[in-house]
Amino acid sequence: MIPYPGAKHLASLDSFTDSAANLTGLPMTFTSLDDFLAKGRSALAKCPIAVIFVDDDVELSSTIAHHQKLGFASTLLFLPPQLADWGNADGGVHRIVHSTAQSETVPQVLTKLIASAPPSTWFYWGYSAEYLVYPFYESRNINELLAFHTEERRDAMLAYVVDLYASDLGRHPDGVNLGSPMFDSAGYYSLQRHDRDGKPLDRQIDVFGGLRWRFEEHIPWNRRRIDRISLFRAVPGTTMRADFTFSSEEMNTFACPWHHNITAAIASFRTAKALKSNPASKWAIPALTWSKSKEFDWSSRQLLDLGIIEPGQWF
């Protein structure tokens, strides 16, 4: 059995999933984001804060448990109305009922949280069945990571979405297998990003690869990028745009002007789930693996060795 998340002092995959399944003691549910900001705004006083947008309940418990183990002070769980009564969470999780099906949900919610949180509050955002992985995460918690990144005068951190998927769709028809997931060990590339006038944007790139690249005929063109500013500070006046970039161009960069900075990854089953649930692709894709598929061992070293994530000056 592959250890999760790869360090001896953390739980094995078996005990991890057991603990995730036993989370209890749910706090109050907020009927909307406005309701949360009116009644539960104190949750924004301590950071870092994990913001998780829920597609469905697949691996939702493990998603929450993973980010709690990293050391996030609290978790804001945005649940679609049909999952409003989902009860597998503990007191550090704040349930907020909010439609998550629309693409504009993420920019609208995060822009409002930036405006509502104390300045410089650190946020992480991702979806259910996604897991933040950064250099040395096995032994260094999220507070250590963000303290160093703050010292580097950075307000945001670039991450790359690394698609995870099941090797055997007969046993795992939804494409999800937390125990022995596969990922693409090659096939990633980046393109220079340009502004509306065609001018290159300094230190900004559009990144592609993974399932969205291999099965691009099933992915809308505007959803094929795998770059994501997954960690950011609440900078007053900053908004998130429809393409998930920020109005502050410096926050969209992969590094500062003088040296490389840390980058992270988001190990994600989301694309695999979508490809195996959408009618147009479900029967057209008999397997998600290819010649460059490799078993994901949940270690940051694996991603560092492949050059997918960058430690910068943090050792």
KEZA-251395 format. One line per field, with one value per residue (C-alpha): residue number from 0; x, y, z; residue in one letter. Coordinates in nm, 2 decimals. Example, Ala and Ser with C-alpha at 12.3 -4.5 7.8 and 13.67 -1.06 7.14 Angstrom:
resi: (0 | 1)
xx: (1.23 | 1.37)
yy: (-0.45 | -0.11)
zz: (0.78 | 0.71)
resn: (A | S)
//
This chain:
resi: (0 | 1 | 2 | 3 | 4 | 5 | 6 | 7 | 8 | 9 | 10 | 11 | 12 | 13 | 14 | 15 | 16 | 17 | 18 | 19 | 20 | 21 | 22 | 23 | 24 | 25 | 26 | 27 | 28 | 29 | 30 | 31 | 32 | 33 | 34 | 35 | 36 | 37 | 38 | 39 | 40 | 41 | 42 | 43 | 44 | 45 | 46 | 47 | 48 | 49 | 50 | 51 | 52 | 53 | 54 | 55 | 56 | 57 | 58 | 59 | 60 | 61 | 62 | 63 | 64 | 65 | 66 | 67 | 68 | 69 | 70 | 71 | 72 | 73 | 74 | 75 | 76 | 77 | 78 | 79 | 80 | 81 | 82 | 83 | 84 | 85 | 86 | 87 | 88 | 89 | 90 | 91 | 92 | 93 | 94 | 95 | 96 | 97 | 98 | 99 | 100 | 101 | 102 | 103 | 104 | 105 | 106 | 107 | 108 | 109 | 110 | 111 | 112 | 113 | 114 | 115 | 116 | 117 | 118 | 119 | 120 | 121 | 122 | 123 | 124 | 125 | 126 | 127 | 128 | 129 | 130 | 131 | 132 | 133 | 134 | 135 | 136 | 137 | 138 | 139 | 140 | 141 | 142 | 143 | 144 | 145 | 146 | 147 | 148 | 149 | 150 | 151 | 152 | 153 | 154 | 155 | 156 | 157 | 158 | 159 | 160 | 161 | 162 | 163 | 164 | 165 | 166 | 167 | 168 | 169 | 170 | 171 | 172 | 173 | 174 | 175 | 176 | 177 | 178 | 179 | 180 | 181 | 182 | 183 | 184 | 185 | 186 | 187 | 188 | 189 | 190 | 191 | 192 | 193 | 194 | 195 | 196 | 197 | 198 | 199 | 200 | 201 | 202 | 203 | 204 | 205 | 206 | 207 | 208 | 209 | 210 | 211 | 212 | 213 | 214 | 215 | 216 | 217 | 218 | 219 | 220 | 221 | 222 | 223 | 224 | 225 | 226 | 227 | 228 | 229 | 230 | 231 | 232 | 233 | 234 | 235 | 236 | 237 | 238 | 239 | 240 | 241 | 242 | 243 | 244 | 245 | 246 | 247 | 248 | 249 | 250 | 251 | 252 | 253 | 254 | 255 | 256 | 257 | 258 | 259 | 260 | 261 | 262 | 263 | 264 | 265 | 266 | 267 | 268 | 269 | 270 | 271 | 272 | 273 | 274 | 275 | 276 | 277 | 278 | 279 | 280 | 281 | 282 | 283 | 284 | 285 | 286 | 287 | 288 | 289 | 290 | 291 | 292 | 293 | 294 | 295 | 296 | 297 | 298 | 299 | 300 | 301 | 302 | 303 | 304 | 305 | 306 | 307 | 308 | 309 | 310 | 311 | 312 | 313 | 314)
xx: (0.00 | 0.14 | 0.18 | -0.02 | 0.10 | 0.45 | 0.60 | 0.66 | 0.52 | 0.19 | -0.08 | -0.09 | -0.35 | -0.56 | -0.57 | -0.60 | -0.92 | -1.05 | -1.00 | -1.15 | -1.46 | -1.50 | -1.50 | -1.80 | -1.93 | -2.06 | -2.07 | -2.37 | -2.45 | -2.47 | -2.74 | -2.53 | -2.20 | -2.37 | -2.51 | -2.16 | -2.01 | -2.29 | -2.28 | -1.95 | -1.70 | -1.49 | -1.36 | -1.16 | -0.96 | -0.72 | -0.53 | -0.44 | -0.79 | -0.87 | -1.16 | -1.30 | -1.57 | -1.76 | -1.87 | -2.00 | -1.93 | -1.66 | -1.35 | -1.49 | -1.39 | -1.03 | -1.01 | -1.10 | -0.87 | -0.58 | -0.59 | -0.65 | -0.33 | -0.14 | -0.23 | -0.50 | -0.67 | -1.01 | -1.19 | -1.47 | -1.67 | -1.90 | -2.16 | -2.43 | -2.78 | -2.83 | -2.54 | -2.64 | -2.70 | -2.37 | -2.25 | -1.90 | -1.70 | -1.56 | -1.57 | -1.29 | -1.51 | -1.77 | -2.04 | -2.18 | -2.46 | -2.38 | -2.43 | -2.09 | -2.19 | -2.14 | -1.79 | -1.83 | -1.88 | -1.51 | -1.42 | -1.73 | -1.67 | -1.30 | -1.33 | -1.59 | -1.37 | -1.07 | -1.28 | -1.41 | -1.10 | -0.83 | -0.56 | -0.28 | -0.50 | -0.37 | -0.62 | -0.59 | -0.87 | -0.95 | -1.22 | -1.33 | -1.12 | -0.82 | -0.51 | -0.25 | 0.11 | 0.41 | 0.78 | 0.86 | 0.50 | 0.56 | 0.76 | 0.67 | 0.32 | 0.14 | 0.23 | 0.60 | 0.55 | 0.36 | 0.59 | 0.89 | 0.69 | 0.58 | 0.95 | 1.01 | 0.76 | 0.52 | 0.14 | 0.05 | 0.19 | 0.15 | 0.04 | -0.01 | -0.30 | -0.17 | -0.45 | -0.49 | -0.68 | -0.76 | -0.57 | -0.86 | -1.18 | -1.36 | -1.30 | -1.32 | -1.57 | -1.57 | -1.19 | -1.11 | -0.87 | -0.71 | -0.51 | -0.30 | -0.37 | -0.18 | -0.06 | 0.11 | 0.49 | 0.54 | 0.35 | 0.34 | 0.42 | 0.38 | 0.32 | 0.39 | 0.09 | -0.01 | -0.24 | -0.54 | -0.31 | -0.07 | 0.20 | 0.39 | 0.31 | 0.62 | 0.67 | 0.33 | 0.26 | -0.03 | 0.04 | -0.11 | -0.09 | -0.24 | -0.59 | -0.70 | -0.43 | -0.46 | -0.84 | -0.87 | -1.15 | -1.37 | -1.26 | -1.38 | -1.08 | -1.11 | -1.08 | -0.76 | -0.51 | -0.36 | -0.19 | -0.37 | -0.29 | -0.40 | -0.25 | -0.29 | -0.31 | -0.61 | -0.47 | -0.73 | -0.89 | -0.78 | -1.04 | -1.03 | -1.12 | -1.33 | -1.02 | -0.91 | -0.63 | -0.61 | -0.64 | -0.30 | -0.07 | 0.22 | 0.00 | -0.02 | 0.35 | 0.54 | 0.84 | 0.97 | 1.21 | 1.53 | 1.51 | 1.28 | 1.01 | 0.83 | 0.56 | 0.31 | 0.08 | -0.28 | -0.32 | -0.67 | -0.92 | -1.16 | -1.09 | -1.10 | -1.44 | -1.57 | -1.45 | -1.61 | -1.94 | -2.01 | -2.22 | -2.01 | -1.69 | -1.79 | -1.81 | -1.56 | -1.27 | -1.21 | -0.89 | -0.72 | -0.37 | -0.11 | 0.26 | 0.37 | 0.14 | 0.31 | 0.18 | 0.16 | 0.34 | 0.20 | 0.56 | 0.67 | 1.01 | 0.84 | 0.71 | 1.03 | 1.24 | 1.01 | 1.04 | 0.66 | 0.71 | 0.99 | 1.14 | 1.29 | 1.53 | 1.34 | 1.54)
yy: (0.00 | 0.34 | 0.56 | 0.88 | 1.14 | 1.00 | 1.07 | 0.82 | 1.04 | 1.09 | 0.83 | 0.55 | 0.55 | 0.31 | 0.51 | 0.83 | 0.73 | 0.58 | 0.92 | 1.11 | 0.89 | 0.95 | 1.33 | 1.44 | 1.74 | 1.96 | 2.34 | 2.54 | 2.56 | 2.90 | 2.94 | 3.16 | 3.34 | 3.66 | 3.46 | 3.34 | 3.69 | 3.82 | 3.54 | 3.36 | 3.62 | 3.55 | 3.24 | 3.48 | 3.61 | 3.32 | 3.20 | 3.03 | 2.94 | 2.65 | 2.72 | 2.41 | 2.42 | 2.09 | 1.92 | 1.60 | 1.39 | 1.17 | 1.18 | 1.49 | 1.35 | 1.28 | 1.63 | 1.80 | 1.57 | 1.63 | 2.00 | 1.99 | 1.77 | 2.04 | 2.29 | 2.51 | 2.71 | 2.66 | 2.53 | 2.70 | 2.43 | 2.56 | 2.29 | 2.28 | 2.28 | 1.90 | 1.84 | 2.10 | 1.83 | 1.65 | 1.59 | 1.44 | 1.74 | 1.86 | 2.19 | 2.35 | 2.33 | 2.59 | 2.47 | 2.73 | 2.65 | 2.79 | 2.67 | 2.55 | 2.44 | 2.78 | 2.88 | 3.23 | 3.09 | 3.08 | 3.43 | 3.58 | 3.40 | 3.46 | 3.83 | 3.87 | 3.69 | 3.90 | 4.21 | 4.07 | 3.92 | 4.11 | 4.23 | 3.98 | 3.68 | 3.37 | 3.16 | 2.83 | 2.74 | 2.41 | 2.16 | 1.84 | 1.54 | 1.77 | 1.77 | 2.04 | 1.92 | 2.15 | 2.09 | 1.90 | 1.90 | 1.57 | 1.75 | 2.12 | 2.25 | 2.52 | 2.79 | 2.73 | 2.74 | 3.07 | 3.23 | 3.17 | 3.28 | 3.60 | 3.67 | 3.65 | 3.94 | 3.72 | 3.76 | 3.45 | 3.11 | 2.93 | 2.57 | 2.32 | 2.08 | 1.73 | 1.49 | 1.17 | 0.88 | 0.51 | 0.26 | 0.01 | 0.17 | -0.17 | -0.15 | 0.22 | 0.34 | 0.70 | 0.73 | 0.77 | 0.55 | 0.72 | 0.41 | 0.37 | 0.66 | 0.72 | 1.05 | 1.17 | 1.18 | 1.36 | 1.57 | 1.91 | 2.23 | 2.61 | 2.91 | 3.27 | 3.46 | 3.78 | 4.07 | 4.18 | 4.38 | 4.09 | 4.21 | 3.94 | 3.95 | 3.93 | 3.60 | 3.47 | 3.14 | 2.93 | 2.56 | 2.25 | 1.88 | 1.58 | 1.45 | 1.79 | 1.77 | 1.41 | 1.42 | 1.78 | 1.70 | 1.66 | 1.97 | 2.32 | 2.53 | 2.78 | 2.50 | 2.33 | 2.53 | 2.35 | 2.66 | 2.79 | 3.06 | 2.83 | 3.02 | 3.40 | 3.68 | 3.91 | 4.22 | 4.51 | 4.60 | 4.28 | 4.08 | 3.74 | 3.75 | 3.50 | 3.31 | 3.26 | 3.51 | 3.81 | 4.18 | 4.23 | 4.10 | 4.04 | 3.78 | 3.59 | 3.54 | 3.22 | 3.39 | 3.73 | 3.92 | 3.83 | 3.45 | 3.14 | 3.10 | 2.80 | 2.64 | 2.38 | 2.12 | 2.02 | 1.65 | 1.63 | 1.36 | 1.63 | 1.59 | 1.21 | 1.23 | 1.46 | 1.25 | 0.94 | 1.10 | 1.32 | 1.13 | 1.26 | 1.12 | 0.84 | 0.57 | 0.73 | 0.67 | 0.31 | 0.38 | 0.69 | 0.54 | 0.58 | 0.49 | 0.78 | 0.70 | 0.64 | 0.55 | 0.86 | 0.79 | 1.10 | 1.23 | 1.58 | 1.43 | 1.26 | 1.58 | 1.77 | 1.51 | 1.55 | 1.93 | 1.97 | 2.17 | 2.41 | 2.46 | 2.80 | 2.90 | 2.69 | 2.39)
zz: (0.00 | -0.10 | 0.21 | 0.22 | 0.19 | 0.19 | 0.53 | 0.80 | 1.08 | 0.89 | 0.87 | 0.61 | 0.34 | 0.54 | 0.86 | 0.66 | 0.49 | 0.82 | 1.00 | 0.71 | 0.72 | 1.09 | 1.10 | 1.31 | 1.50 | 1.22 | 1.28 | 1.16 | 0.79 | 0.62 | 0.36 | 0.14 | 0.12 | 0.24 | 0.53 | 0.62 | 0.60 | 0.82 | 1.09 | 1.05 | 0.94 | 1.24 | 1.06 | 0.83 | 1.13 | 1.13 | 0.83 | 0.61 | 0.50 | 0.26 | 0.02 | -0.13 | -0.41 | -0.40 | -0.72 | -0.55 | -0.25 | -0.42 | -0.19 | -0.02 | 0.33 | 0.21 | 0.05 | 0.38 | 0.59 | 0.36 | 0.39 | 0.77 | 0.80 | 0.61 | 0.88 | 0.74 | 1.02 | 0.88 | 0.57 | 0.39 | 0.21 | -0.07 | -0.12 | -0.39 | -0.26 | -0.32 | -0.07 | 0.18 | 0.44 | 0.38 | 0.74 | 0.72 | 0.86 | 1.19 | 1.38 | 1.16 | 0.85 | 0.77 | 0.53 | 0.29 | 0.05 | -0.28 | -0.64 | -0.77 | -1.12 | -1.29 | -1.41 | -1.26 | -0.91 | -0.82 | -0.93 | -0.77 | -0.43 | -0.41 | -0.50 | -0.23 | 0.03 | -0.06 | 0.00 | 0.33 | 0.49 | 0.68 | 0.45 | 0.38 | 0.47 | 0.29 | 0.10 | -0.08 | -0.33 | -0.50 | -0.57 | -0.40 | -0.49 | -0.52 | -0.30 | -0.26 | -0.28 | -0.24 | -0.20 | 0.13 | 0.23 | 0.41 | 0.68 | 0.65 | 0.71 | 0.52 | 0.77 | 0.71 | 0.34 | 0.34 | 0.59 | 0.36 | 0.05 | 0.23 | 0.32 | -0.05 | -0.10 | -0.29 | -0.27 | -0.46 | -0.56 | -0.90 | -0.90 | -1.17 | -1.18 | -1.21 | -1.32 | -1.12 | -1.26 | -1.21 | -1.41 | -1.41 | -1.52 | -1.48 | -1.10 | -1.08 | -1.34 | -1.21 | -1.28 | -0.91 | -0.71 | -0.41 | -0.32 | -0.64 | -0.87 | -1.20 | -1.35 | -1.66 | -1.62 | -1.95 | -2.20 | -2.02 | -2.20 | -2.16 | -2.39 | -2.33 | -2.21 | -2.39 | -2.31 | -2.52 | -2.74 | -2.81 | -2.58 | -2.39 | -2.01 | -1.80 | -1.62 | -1.71 | -1.89 | -2.00 | -1.91 | -2.07 | -2.02 | -1.85 | -1.94 | -2.07 | -2.33 | -2.43 | -2.45 | -2.56 | -2.81 | -2.50 | -2.32 | -2.40 | -2.53 | -2.24 | -1.98 | -2.10 | -1.90 | -1.60 | -1.44 | -1.13 | -0.87 | -0.59 | -0.30 | -0.27 | -0.01 | 0.03 | -0.13 | -0.10 | -0.43 | -0.60 | -0.80 | -0.97 | -1.34 | -1.53 | -1.65 | -1.29 | -1.31 | -1.08 | -1.16 | -1.01 | -1.29 | -1.05 | -0.87 | -1.19 | -1.23 | -1.17 | -1.00 | -0.89 | -1.12 | -0.93 | -0.88 | -0.90 | -0.63 | -0.50 | -0.71 | -0.61 | -0.76 | -0.72 | -0.75 | -0.90 | -0.99 | -1.12 | -1.50 | -1.47 | -1.30 | -1.57 | -1.86 | -1.71 | -1.62 | -1.92 | -2.18 | -2.47 | -2.34 | -2.10 | -2.37 | -2.61 | -2.37 | -2.28 | -2.07 | -1.92 | -1.92 | -2.19 | -2.23 | -2.01 | -1.72 | -1.39 | -1.04 | -0.82 | -0.49 | -0.30 | -0.25 | -0.34 | -0.44 | -0.73 | -0.87 | -0.79 | -0.98 | -1.28 | -1.27 | -1.22 | -0.90 | -0.80 | -0.45 | -0.54 | -0.26 | 0.00 | 0.11)
resn: (M | I | P | Y | P | G | A | K | H | L | A | S | L | D | S | F | T | D | S | A | A | N | L | T | G | L | P | M | T | F | T | S | L | D | D | F | L | A | K | G | R | S | A | L | A | K | C | P | I | A | V | I | F | V | D | D | D | V | E | L | S | S | T | I | A | H | H | Q | K | L | G | F | A | S | T | L | L | F | L | P | P | Q | L | A | D | W | G | N | A | D | G | G | V | H | R | I | V | H | S | T | A | Q | S | E | T | V | P | Q | V | L | T | K | L | I | A | S | A | P | P | S | T | W | F | Y | W | G | Y | S | A | E | Y | L | V | Y | P | F | Y | E | S | R | N | I | N | E | L | L | A | F | H | T | E | E | R | R | D | A | M | L | A | Y | V | V | D | L | Y | A | S | D | L | G | R | H | P | D | G | V | N | L | G | S | P | M | F | D | S | A | G | Y | Y | S | L | Q | R | H | D | R | D | G | K | P | L | D | R | Q | I | D | V | F | G | G | L | R | W | R | F | E | E | H | I | P | W | N | R | R | R | I | D | R | I | S | L | F | R | A | V | P | G | T | T | M | R | A | D | F | T | F | S | S | E | E | M | N | T | F | A | C | P | W | H | H | N | I | T | A | A | I | A | S | F | R | T | A | K | A | L | K | S | N | P | A | S | K | W | A | I | P | A | L | T | W | S | K | S | K | E | F | D | W | S | S | R | Q | L | L | D | L | G | I | I | E | P | G | Q | W | F)
//
